[in-house]
Amino acid sequence: MFDSTLDSEQAFGQHRPVSRTRVRRRRILAVMSIVVVAALGAPAAASAFGGPEVSGDRRVVVRPGDTLWDIAMRFEPGSDPREVVARIVEANHLDGAQIAPGQPLTLPSAG
């Protein structure tokens, strides 16, 4: 039982030991690759799953899960959301409060 030729340093016919430096380099490379991929993918994920996008002319693109109430509270937090929703509906000539992801909305100025 203990006279086996299998050794932990030469398992499966590998005759050269793996140096610790190589292992560390591979681990560092793997971690750096994950960090780079996460950094490049973060802005795309934020715009895809974040709240609505706002451009400079007070327009918003509806994202999945958004409601007029959420948009009104996000862009005019100190105002009564019912009034803001009514202004958004009127400014965009909406029939009710039905909005769809990807739909552009104009946000009227407070008043």
Protein Blocks (a to p, Z undefined) as FASTA:
>chain_A
ZZcfbdfklgghiabdcdfklmmmmmmmmmmmmmmmmmmmmmmmmmmmmccdddfkopac
ddehiafklmmmmmmmmbcfklmmmmmmmmnopghjbdcehiacddddeZZ
